[in-house]
């Protein structure tokens, strides 16, 4: 499928971005607080310095990123400095478990914010899950686009509905889907 251009391409609206932002900022604030706590409680000057500089740099970059991408809540790079700066500092302080956890969270946050593109081909669809899921027309009972809502009905009685951002001629797409389902059935 991916070798040929898609017959139809839809961008699925990601309604969870606000939740990702809230959770991400909460985790970053917790990191800043713990770095500042380490800066206050540490007995070694180098540790105090690293933790204080790390906490303040993280706070600065998060505020700067928030101000620069204020209107773009879906920005993939929005929270990455908030995860990676503290990860570097925790690594320098030999807290490797926290470092690994923050790097994994940064990767997951980056992947969660990717554009969700559904592609329709002559032999099936590519659904933007992790990893991308190939759905053959033979697995489907019905596919309908109505009022920006794409309904994918499987033969095993499961259903998936997604909001589509593009304006598409619904009658034309529905005829295309019915033709593909007829050829597959």
Secondary structure, 3 states (H helix, E strand, C coil): CCCCCCCEEEEECCCCHHHHHHHHHHHHHHHHHHHHHHHHHCCCHHHHHHHHHHHHHHHHHHHHHHHHCCCCCCCCCCCHHHHHHHHHHHHHCCCHHHHHHHHHHHHHHHHHCCCEEEEECCCEEEECCCCCEEEEHHHEEEEEEECCEEEEEECCCCEEEEEECCCCCHHHHHHHHHHHHHHHC
